[in-house]
Amino acid sequence: MLAHKASEEGVVCVENIKGIHTHVNLHTIPGVVYTHPEVASVGYTEEELKTAGKKYKKVPSLSKASGRARASEDQRALRRSSPTR
C-alpha cells in the first residue's frame, strides 16, 4: 500500500543519510487490490518459499476474524497464511 511503502522508504532514507546502511524489505509491505471481494497479500508467496527451500505451513482461516469483513457483512473470503519457522 502506498502510504506504508512511502513511510518505510522515508525511514530508510534518513537512516542512510545518518550512515546507518539499511534497505526497504518489500516483503513486509502489504499490497491490496480493491475489487469485490478484495485481494491482499504480504510476505512471500508459496512459490517463493518452495524455491528458497524454506519450511512453511499453510494456515487457512475464514475472514470472519477480520473486523472489516464483519462490518461489511461480507465474510466469503478465505485467507491463507504461510508463516515460516
Gaussian input, Z-matrix of N, CA and C with variables (Angstrom, degrees):
# hf/3-21g

backbone

0 1
 N
 C     1     B1
 C     2     B2     1     A1
 N     3     B3     2     A2     1     D1
 C     4     B4     3     A3     2     D2
 C     5     B5     4     A4     3     D3
 N     6     B6     5     A5     4     D4
 C     7     B7     6     A6     5     D5
 C     8     B8     7     A7     6     D6
 N     9     B9     8     A8     7     D7
 C    10    B10     9     A9     8     D8
 C    11    B11    10    A10     9     D9
 N    12    B12    11    A11    10    D10
 C    13    B13    12    A12    11    D11
 C    14    B14    13    A13    12    D12
 N    15    B15    14    A14    13    D13
 C    16    B16    15    A15    14    D14
 C    17    B17    16    A16    15    D15
 N    18    B18    17    A17    16    D16
 C    19    B19    18    A18    17    D17
 C    20    B20    19    A19    18    D18
 N    21    B21    20    A20    19    D19
 C    22    B22    21    A21    20    D20
 C    23    B23    22    A22    21    D21
 N    24    B24    23    A23    22    D22
 C    25    B25    24    A24    23    D23
 C    26    B26    25    A25    24    D24
 N    27    B27    26    A26    25    D25
 C    28    B28    27    A27    26    D26
 C    29    B29    28    A28    27    D27
 N    30    B30    29    A29    28    D28
 C    31    B31    30    A30    29    D29
 C    32    B32    31    A31    30    D30
 N    33    B33    32    A32    31    D31
 C    34    B34    33    A33    32    D32
 C    35    B35    34    A34    33    D33
 N    36    B36    35    A35    34    D34
 C    37    B37    36    A36    35    D35
 C    38    B38    37    A37    36    D36
 N    39    B39    38    A38    37    D37
 C    40    B40    39    A39    38    D38
 C    41    B41    40    A40    39    D39
 N    42    B42    41    A41    40    D40
 C    43    B43    42    A42    41    D41
 C    44    B44    43    A43    42    D42
 N    45    B45    44    A44    43    D43
 C    46    B46    45    A45    44    D44
 C    47    B47    46    A46    45    D45
 N    48    B48    47    A47    46    D46
 C    49    B49    48    A48    47    D47
 C    50    B50    49    A49    48    D48
 N    51    B51    50    A50    49    D49
 C    52    B52    51    A51    50    D50
 C    53    B53    52    A52    51    D51
 N    54    B54    53    A53    52    D52
 C    55    B55    54    A54    53    D53
 C    56    B56    55    A55    54    D54
 N    57    B57    56    A56    55    D55
 C    58    B58    57    A57    56    D56
 C    59    B59    58    A58    57    D57
 N    60    B60    59    A59    58    D58
 C    61    B61    60    A60    59    D59
 C    62    B62    61    A61    60    D60
 N    63    B63    62    A62    61    D61
 C    64    B64    63    A63    62    D62
 C    65    B65    64    A64    63    D63
 N    66    B66    65    A65    64    D64
 C    67    B67    66    A66    65    D65
 C    68    B68    67    A67    66    D66
 N    69    B69    68    A68    67    D67
 C    70    B70    69    A69    68    D68
 C    71    B71    70    A70    69    D69
 N    72    B72    71    A71    70    D70
 C    73    B73    72    A72    71    D71
 C    74    B74    73    A73    72    D72
 N    75    B75    74    A74    73    D73
 C    76    B76    75    A75    74    D74
 C    77    B77    76    A76    75    D75
 N    78    B78    77    A77    76    D76
 C    79    B79    78    A78    77    D77
 C    80    B80    79    A79    78    D78
 N    81    B81    80    A80    79    D79
 C    82    B82    81    A81    80    D80
 C    83    B83    82    A82    81    D81
 N    84    B84    83    A83    82    D82
 C    85    B85    84    A84    83    D83
 C    86    B86    85    A85    84    D84
 N    87    B87    86    A86    85    D85
 C    88    B88    87    A87    86    D86
 C    89    B89    88    A88    87    D87
 N    90    B90    89    A89    88    D88
 C    91    B91    90    A90    89    D89
 C    92    B92    91    A91    90    D90
 N    93    B93    92    A92    91    D91
 C    94    B94    93    A93    92    D92
 C    95    B95    94    A94    93    D93
 N    96    B96    95    A95    94    D94
 C    97    B97    96    A96    95    D95
 C    98    B98    97    A97    96    D96
 N    99    B99    98    A98    97    D97
 C   100   B100    99    A99    98    D98
 C   101   B101   100   A100    99    D99
 N   102   B102   101   A101   100   D100
 C   103   B103   102   A102   101   D101
 C   104   B104   103   A103   102   D102
 N   105   B105   104   A104   103   D103
 C   106   B106   105   A105   104   D104
 C   107   B107   106   A106   105   D105
 N   108   B108   107   A107   106   D106
 C   109   B109   108   A108   107   D107
 C   110   B110   109   A109   108   D108
 N   111   B111   110   A110   109   D109
 C   112   B112   111   A111   110   D110
 C   113   B113   112   A112   111   D111
 N   114   B114   113   A113   112   D112
 C   115   B115   114   A114   113   D113
 C   116   B116   115   A115   114   D114
 N   117   B117   116   A116   115   D115
 C   118   B118   117   A117   116   D116
 C   119   B119   118   A118   117   D117
 N   120   B120   119   A119   118   D118
 C   121   B121   120   A120   119   D119
 C   122   B122   121   A121   120   D120
 N   123   B123   122   A122   121   D121
 C   124   B124   123   A123   122   D122
 C   125   B125   124   A124   123   D123
 N   126   B126   125   A125   124   D124
 C   127   B127   126   A126   125   D125
 C   128   B128   127   A127   126   D126
 N   129   B129   128   A128   127   D127
 C   130   B130   129   A129   128   D128
 C   131   B131   130   A130   129   D129
 N   132   B132   131   A131   130   D130
 C   133   B133   132   A132   131   D131
 C   134   B134   133   A133   132   D132
 N   135   B135   134   A134   133   D133
 C   136   B136   135   A135   134   D134
 C   137   B137   136   A136   135   D135
 N   138   B138   137   A137   136   D136
 C   139   B139   138   A138   137   D137
 C   140   B140   139   A139   138   D138
 N   141   B141   140   A140   139   D139
 C   142   B142   141   A141   140   D140
 C   143   B143   142   A142   141   D141
 N   144   B144   143   A143   142   D142
 C   145   B145   144   A144   143   D143
 C   146   B146   145   A145   144   D144
 N   147   B147   146   A146   145   D145
 C   148   B148   147   A147   146   D146
 C   149   B149   148   A148   147   D147
 N   150   B150   149   A149   148   D148
 C   151   B151   150   A150   149   D149
 C   152   B152   151   A151   150   D150
 N   153   B153   152   A152   151   D151
 C   154   B154   153   A153   152   D152
 C   155   B155   154   A154   153   D153
 N   156   B156   155   A155   154   D154
 C   157   B157   156   A156   155   D155
 C   158   B158   157   A157   156   D156
 N   159   B159   158   A158   157   D157
 C   160   B160   159   A159   158   D158
 C   161   B161   160   A160   159   D159
 N   162   B162   161   A161   160   D160
 C   163   B163   162   A162   161   D161
 C   164   B164   163   A163   162   D162
 N   165   B165   164   A164   163   D163
 C   166   B166   165   A165   164   D164
 C   167   B167   166   A166   165   D165
 N   168   B168   167   A167   166   D166
 C   169   B169   168   A168   167   D167
 C   170   B170   169   A169   168   D168
 N   171   B171   170   A170   169   D169
 C   172   B172   171   A171   170   D170
 C   173   B173   172   A172   171   D171
 N   174   B174   173   A173   172   D172
 C   175   B175   174   A174   173   D173
 C   176   B176   175   A175   174   D174
 N   177   B177   176   A176   175   D175
 C   178   B178   177   A177   176   D176
 C   179   B179   178   A178   177   D177
 N   180   B180   179   A179   178   D178
 C   181   B181   180   A180   179   D179
 C   182   B182   181   A181   180   D180
 N   183   B183   182   A182   181   D181
 C   184   B184   183   A183   182   D182
 C   185   B185   184   A184   183   D183
 N   186   B186   185   A185   184   D184
 C   187   B187   186   A186   185   D185
 C   188   B188   187   A187   186   D186
 N   189   B189   188   A188   187   D187
 C   190   B190   189   A189   188   D188
 C   191   B191   190   A190   189   D189
 N   192   B192   191   A191   190   D190
 C   193   B193   192   A192   191   D191
 C   194   B194   193   A193   192   D192
 N   195   B195   194   A194   193   D193
 C   196   B196   195   A195   194   D194
 C   197   B197   196   A196   195   D195
 N   198   B198   197   A197   196   D196
 C   199   B199   198   A198   197   D197
 C   200   B200   199   A199   198   D198
 N   201   B201   200   A200   199   D199
 C   202   B202   201   A201   200   D200
 C   203   B203   202   A202   201   D201
 N   204   B204   203   A203   202   D202
 C   205   B205   204   A204   203   D203
 C   206   B206   205   A205   204   D204
 N   207   B207   206   A206   205   D205
 C   208   B208   207   A207   206   D206
 C   209   B209   208   A208   207   D207
 N   210   B210   209   A209   208   D208
 C   211   B211   210   A210   209   D209
 C   212   B212   211   A211   210   D210
 N   213   B213   212   A212   211   D211
 C   214   B214   213   A213   212   D212
 C   215   B215   214   A214   213   D213
 N   216   B216   215   A215   214   D214
 C   217   B217   216   A216   215   D215
 C   218   B218   217   A217   216   D216
 N   219   B219   218   A218   217   D217
 C   220   B220   219   A219   218   D218
 C   221   B221   220   A220   219   D219
 N   222   B222   221   A221   220   D220
 C   223   B223   222   A222   221   D221
 C   224   B224   223   A223   222   D222
 N   225   B225   224   A224   223   D223
 C   226   B226   225   A225   224   D224
 C   227   B227   226   A226   225   D225
 N   228   B228   227   A227   226   D226
 C   229   B229   228   A228   227   D227
 C   230   B230   229   A229   228   D228
 N   231   B231   230   A230   229   D229
 C   232   B232   231   A231   230   D230
 C   233   B233   232   A232   231   D231
 N   234   B234   233   A233   232   D232
 C   235   B235   234   A234   233   D233
 C   236   B236   235   A235   234   D234
 N   237   B237   236   A236   235   D235
 C   238   B238   237   A237   236   D236
 C   239   B239   238   A238   237   D237
 N   240   B240   239   A239   238   D238
 C   241   B241   240   A240   239   D239
 C   242   B242   241   A241   240   D240
 N   243   B243   242   A242   241   D241
 C   244   B244   243   A243   242   D242
 C   245   B245   244   A244   243   D243
 N   246   B246   245   A245   244   D244
 C   247   B247   246   A246   245   D245
 C   248   B248   247   A247   246   D246
 N   249   B249   248   A248   247   D247
 C   250   B250   249   A249   248   D248
 C   251   B251   250   A250   249   D249
 N   252   B252   251   A251   250   D250
 C   253   B253   252   A252   251   D251
 C   254   B254   253   A253   252   D252

   B1=1.4379
   B2=1.5194
   B3=1.2868
   B4=1.4589
   B5=1.5261
   B6=1.3238
   B7=1.4698
   B8=1.5263
   B9=1.3355
   B10=1.4608
   B11=1.5258
   B12=1.3251
   B13=1.4604
   B14=1.5306
   B15=1.3151
   B16=1.4687
   B17=1.5200
   B18=1.3156
   B19=1.4649
   B20=1.5242
   B21=1.3049
   B22=1.4663
   B23=1.5284
   B24=1.3300
   B25=1.4605
   B26=1.5276
   B27=1.3363
   B28=1.4639
   B29=1.5187
   B30=1.3380
   B31=1.4638
   B32=1.5235
   B33=1.3133
   B34=1.4672
   B35=1.5251
   B36=1.3213
   B37=1.4726
   B38=1.5262
   B39=1.3208
   B40=1.4695
   B41=1.5261
   B42=1.3251
   B43=1.4694
   B44=1.5266
   B45=1.3210
   B46=1.4613
   B47=1.5222
   B48=1.3249
   B49=1.4660
   B50=1.5257
   B51=1.3345
   B52=1.4708
   B53=1.5270
   B54=1.3445
   B55=1.4563
   B56=1.5122
   B57=1.3117
   B58=1.4715
   B59=1.5300
   B60=1.3048
   B61=1.4591
   B62=1.5212
   B63=1.3135
   B64=1.4605
   B65=1.5259
   B66=1.3175
   B67=1.4558
   B68=1.5329
   B69=1.3285
   B70=1.4634
   B71=1.5205
   B72=1.3144
   B73=1.4671
   B74=1.5231
   B75=1.3110
   B76=1.4604
   B77=1.5241
   B78=1.3344
   B79=1.4651
   B80=1.5214
   B81=1.3219
   B82=1.4650
   B83=1.5293
   B84=1.3332
   B85=1.4554
   B86=1.5248
   B87=1.3348
   B88=1.4690
   B89=1.5214
   B90=1.3177
   B91=1.4550
   B92=1.5171
   B93=1.3198
   B94=1.4554
   B95=1.5256
   B96=1.3231
   B97=1.4591
   B98=1.5148
   B99=1.3243
   B100=1.4580
   B101=1.5223
   B102=1.3105
   B103=1.4559
   B104=1.5271
   B105=1.2949
   B106=1.4646
   B107=1.5183
   B108=1.3020
   B109=1.4600
   B110=1.5215
   B111=1.3281
   B112=1.4561
   B113=1.5237
   B114=1.3159
   B115=1.4564
   B116=1.5191
   B117=1.3154
   B118=1.4590
   B119=1.5223
   B120=1.3228
   B121=1.4586
   B122=1.5212
   B123=1.3034
   B124=1.4559
   B125=1.5229
   B126=1.3055
   B127=1.4629
   B128=1.5126
   B129=1.3058
   B130=1.4584
   B131=1.5227
   B132=1.3312
   B133=1.4541
   B134=1.5222
   B135=1.3061
   B136=1.4578
   B137=1.5314
   B138=1.3217
   B139=1.4614
   B140=1.5306
   B141=1.3366
   B142=1.4631
   B143=1.5239
   B144=1.3324
   B145=1.4674
   B146=1.5225
   B147=1.3318
   B148=1.4705
   B149=1.5204
   B150=1.3359
   B151=1.4613
   B152=1.5288
   B153=1.3349
   B154=1.4618
   B155=1.5256
   B156=1.3315
   B157=1.4560
   B158=1.5255
   B159=1.3366
   B160=1.4634
   B161=1.5207
   B162=1.3172
   B163=1.4521
   B164=1.5172
   B165=1.3210
   B166=1.4554
   B167=1.5241
   B168=1.2922
   B169=1.4561
   B170=1.5175
   B171=1.3311
   B172=1.4571
   B173=1.5198
   B174=1.3122
   B175=1.4636
   B176=1.5281
   B177=1.3300
   B178=1.4693
   B179=1.5263
   B180=1.3094
   B181=1.4578
   B182=1.5201
   B183=1.2960
   B184=1.4595
   B185=1.5183
   B186=1.3158
   B187=1.4596
   B188=1.5243
   B189=1.3392
   B190=1.4628
   B191=1.5298
   B192=1.3155
   B193=1.4607
   B194=1.5252
   B195=1.3175
   B196=1.4599
   B197=1.5291
   B198=1.3224
   B199=1.4588
   B200=1.5122
   B201=1.3204
   B202=1.4689
   B203=1.5238
   B204=1.3356
   B205=1.4636
   B206=1.5242
   B207=1.3007
   B208=1.4649
   B209=1.5219
   B210=1.3316
   B211=1.4646
   B212=1.5199
   B213=1.3225
   B214=1.4664
   B215=1.5186
   B216=1.3331
   B217=1.4713
   B218=1.5208
   B219=1.3173
   B220=1.4663
   B221=1.5184
   B222=1.3077
   B223=1.4569
   B224=1.5324
   B225=1.3140
   B226=1.4578
   B227=1.5145
   B228=1.3017
   B229=1.4659
   B230=1.5168
   B231=1.2923
   B232=1.4544
   B233=1.5230
   B234=1.3106
   B235=1.4613
   B236=1.5219
   B237=1.2998
   B238=1.4569
   B239=1.5140
   B240=1.2796
   B241=1.4588
   B242=1.5121
   B243=1.3051
   B244=1.4592
   B245=1.5104
   B246=1.3214
   B247=1.4662
   B248=1.5171
   B249=1.3005
   B250=1.4585
   B251=1.5118
   B252=1.3038
   B253=1.4634
   B254=1.5035
   A1=107.80
   A2=116.16
   A3=121.72
   A4=113.73
   A5=118.21
   A6=120.55
   A7=111.36
   A8=117.36
   A9=120.69
   A10=110.63
   A11=115.26
   A12=119.67
   A13=110.82
   A14=117.03
   A15=120.52
   A16=110.75
   A17=117.26
   A18=121.12
   A19=110.82
   A20=116.85
   A21=121.05
   A22=110.66
   A23=117.31
   A24=120.16
   A25=111.03
   A26=117.94
   A27=121.46
   A28=111.84
   A29=116.21
   A30=121.29
   A31=110.09
   A32=116.78
   A33=121.01
   A34=110.76
   A35=117.47
   A36=121.38
   A37=110.56
   A38=116.43
   A39=120.46
   A40=110.64
   A41=117.16
   A42=119.84
   A43=110.71
   A44=116.70
   A45=119.66
   A46=111.79
   A47=117.56
   A48=121.05
   A49=110.06
   A50=116.68
   A51=121.74
   A52=112.59
   A53=116.84
   A54=119.97
   A55=114.31
   A56=117.03
   A57=121.13
   A58=106.35
   A59=116.51
   A60=120.51
   A61=110.79
   A62=114.68
   A63=121.88
   A64=108.81
   A65=117.07
   A66=121.50
   A67=109.71
   A68=115.21
   A69=121.50
   A70=108.61
   A71=116.74
   A72=121.36
   A73=107.36
   A74=117.04
   A75=121.61
   A76=113.43
   A77=117.18
   A78=119.93
   A79=112.90
   A80=117.46
   A81=119.75
   A82=112.20
   A83=117.13
   A84=121.50
   A85=108.72
   A86=117.39
   A87=119.83
   A88=111.71
   A89=114.73
   A90=121.62
   A91=108.45
   A92=117.11
   A93=120.24
   A94=109.76
   A95=115.05
   A96=122.38
   A97=105.96
   A98=116.83
   A99=120.77
   A100=111.01
   A101=114.63
   A102=122.45
   A103=106.59
   A104=117.05
   A105=119.28
   A106=108.42
   A107=120.25
   A108=127.10
   A109=110.97
   A110=115.61
   A111=121.31
   A112=111.00
   A113=115.16
   A114=122.40
   A115=106.57
   A116=116.96
   A117=120.05
   A118=109.76
   A119=115.61
   A120=119.43
   A121=110.01
   A122=115.13
   A123=122.50
   A124=106.96
   A125=117.00
   A126=119.98
   A127=112.94
   A128=113.99
   A129=121.99
   A130=111.15
   A131=116.33
   A132=120.55
   A133=108.49
   A134=116.00
   A135=120.37
   A136=110.37
   A137=116.35
   A138=120.36
   A139=111.40
   A140=116.85
   A141=120.38
   A142=111.24
   A143=116.50
   A144=119.97
   A145=110.97
   A146=116.89
   A147=120.67
   A148=110.53
   A149=116.53
   A150=121.49
   A151=111.17
   A152=116.71
   A153=121.17
   A154=112.43
   A155=116.93
   A156=120.70
   A157=113.06
   A158=116.72
   A159=120.25
   A160=110.56
   A161=115.62
   A162=120.51
   A163=109.26
   A164=115.56
   A165=120.26
   A166=108.76
   A167=114.76
   A168=121.10
   A169=107.95
   A170=117.25
   A171=120.59
   A172=108.76
   A173=115.18
   A174=120.23
   A175=108.04
   A176=117.62
   A177=118.91
   A178=110.80
   A179=116.20
   A180=120.89
   A181=108.73
   A182=115.95
   A183=119.98
   A184=109.84
   A185=116.40
   A186=119.79
   A187=112.36
   A188=118.07
   A189=120.38
   A190=110.79
   A191=116.54
   A192=120.58
   A193=111.98
   A194=117.49
   A195=121.77
   A196=110.31
   A197=115.84
   A198=120.02
   A199=112.35
   A200=116.15
   A201=119.73
   A202=110.72
   A203=117.23
   A204=120.58
   A205=110.72
   A206=116.50
   A207=119.94
   A208=111.26
   A209=117.33
   A210=121.11
   A211=111.76
   A212=116.60
   A213=120.67
   A214=111.94
   A215=116.28
   A216=122.92
   A217=111.70
   A218=116.15
   A219=121.74
   A220=107.75
   A221=115.98
   A222=120.85
   A223=111.73
   A224=116.47
   A225=120.29
   A226=113.82
   A227=117.98
   A228=121.51
   A229=112.51
   A230=115.32
   A231=122.87
   A232=107.10
   A233=116.26
   A234=119.86
   A235=108.64
   A236=115.42
   A237=119.69
   A238=108.29
   A239=115.64
   A240=119.00
   A241=108.76
   A242=115.34
   A243=121.38
   A244=109.28
   A245=117.46
   A246=118.54
   A247=111.82
   A248=116.09
   A249=119.70
   A250=108.18
   A251=115.68
   A252=120.21
   A253=108.96
   D1=141.93
   D2=-169.66
   D3=-56.80
   D4=-46.65
   D5=-177.71
   D6=-64.77
   D7=-39.66
   D8=178.83
   D9=-62.42
   D10=-45.19
   D11=-177.46
   D12=-67.72
   D13=-43.87
   D14=-179.40
   D15=-63.28
   D16=-40.81
   D17=178.94
   D18=-62.55
   D19=-46.16
   D20=-179.71
   D21=-65.19
   D22=-40.26
   D23=178.47
   D24=-64.11
   D25=-35.99
   D26=177.41
   D27=-63.43
   D28=-43.29
   D29=178.37
   D30=-62.45
   D31=-45.98
   D32=-179.78
   D33=-63.49
   D34=-39.21
   D35=179.00
   D36=-60.25
   D37=-49.35
   D38=-179.12
   D39=-64.45
   D40=-41.42
   D41=178.92
   D42=-61.31
   D43=-42.09
   D44=179.27
   D45=-66.16
   D46=-37.77
   D47=176.51
   D48=-61.87
   D49=-37.28
   D50=-179.49
   D51=-79.42
   D52=-0.24
   D53=178.96
   D54=91.04
   D55=4.25
   D56=176.33
   D57=-93.00
   D58=102.93
   D59=-174.29
   D60=-80.45
   D61=114.55
   D62=-178.16
   D63=-143.31
   D64=179.15
   D65=-179.48
   D66=-148.20
   D67=167.53
   D68=177.36
   D69=-84.27
   D70=125.09
   D71=174.77
   D72=-90.28
   D73=101.34
   D74=-175.63
   D75=-65.11
   D76=-16.96
   D77=179.37
   D78=-78.23
   D79=-5.47
   D80=178.79
   D81=-104.18
   D82=2.65
   D83=-179.17
   D84=-103.36
   D85=123.55
   D86=-178.74
   D87=-71.14
   D88=152.08
   D89=174.93
   D90=-128.42
   D91=146.93
   D92=-178.76
   D93=-146.79
   D94=146.15
   D95=173.45
   D96=-116.60
   D97=118.57
   D98=-175.82
   D99=-83.89
   D100=76.38
   D101=174.86
   D102=-112.55
   D103=-172.77
   D104=175.41
   D105=-126.73
   D106=109.44
   D107=-0.52
   D108=-75.73
   D109=162.11
   D110=-179.04
   D111=-70.81
   D112=154.81
   D113=175.89
   D114=-123.50
   D115=128.01
   D116=-178.86
   D117=-138.07
   D118=157.56
   D119=178.03
   D120=-154.72
   D121=156.75
   D122=172.11
   D123=-157.63
   D124=142.96
   D125=178.81
   D126=88.55
   D127=-160.96
   D128=-176.58
   D129=-83.50
   D130=150.84
   D131=172.88
   D132=-83.33
   D133=164.25
   D134=178.32
   D135=-60.16
   D136=-38.70
   D137=179.80
   D138=-64.23
   D139=-40.22
   D140=179.09
   D141=-65.03
   D142=-39.64
   D143=178.36
   D144=-65.24
   D145=-42.32
   D146=178.88
   D147=-62.56
   D148=-46.88
   D149=-178.79
   D150=-61.36
   D151=-38.62
   D152=-179.35
   D153=-79.70
   D154=-6.58
   D155=-179.86
   D156=71.19
   D157=23.85
   D158=-179.73
   D159=-87.75
   D160=143.85
   D161=176.55
   D162=-76.62
   D163=141.87
   D164=177.13
   D165=-151.84
   D166=165.74
   D167=179.22
   D168=-136.07
   D169=127.67
   D170=177.44
   D171=-75.04
   D172=130.53
   D173=-179.40
   D174=-128.39
   D175=92.45
   D176=179.49
   D177=-76.75
   D178=144.08
   D179=175.12
   D180=-149.36
   D181=143.36
   D182=178.98
   D183=-77.32
   D184=156.19
   D185=-177.60
   D186=-75.10
   D187=5.03
   D188=176.56
   D189=-58.30
   D190=-25.97
   D191=-178.96
   D192=-76.67
   D193=-12.70
   D194=-179.05
   D195=-85.86
   D196=123.93
   D197=177.89
   D198=-60.70
   D199=-36.82
   D200=179.39
   D201=-65.15
   D202=-42.80
   D203=179.06
   D204=-64.39
   D205=-40.67
   D206=179.41
   D207=-66.48
   D208=-41.11
   D209=-179.31
   D210=-65.25
   D211=-35.83
   D212=-179.32
   D213=-87.23
   D214=-1.54
   D215=-178.57
   D216=56.23
   D217=33.27
   D218=177.84
   D219=-126.97
   D220=95.59
   D221=-174.70
   D222=-115.75
   D223=32.45
   D224=-177.11
   D225=-78.71
   D226=-20.02
   D227=-173.15
   D228=-70.09
   D229=151.56
   D230=173.77
   D231=-117.29
   D232=126.64
   D233=178.57
   D234=-102.92
   D235=146.32
   D236=177.29
   D237=-133.37
   D238=126.46
   D239=176.84
   D240=-115.49
   D241=150.23
   D242=179.79
   D243=-128.12
   D244=72.50
   D245=-179.20
   D246=-69.29
   D247=140.85
   D248=176.05
   D249=-93.09
   D250=154.29
   D251=179.52
   D252=-123.73

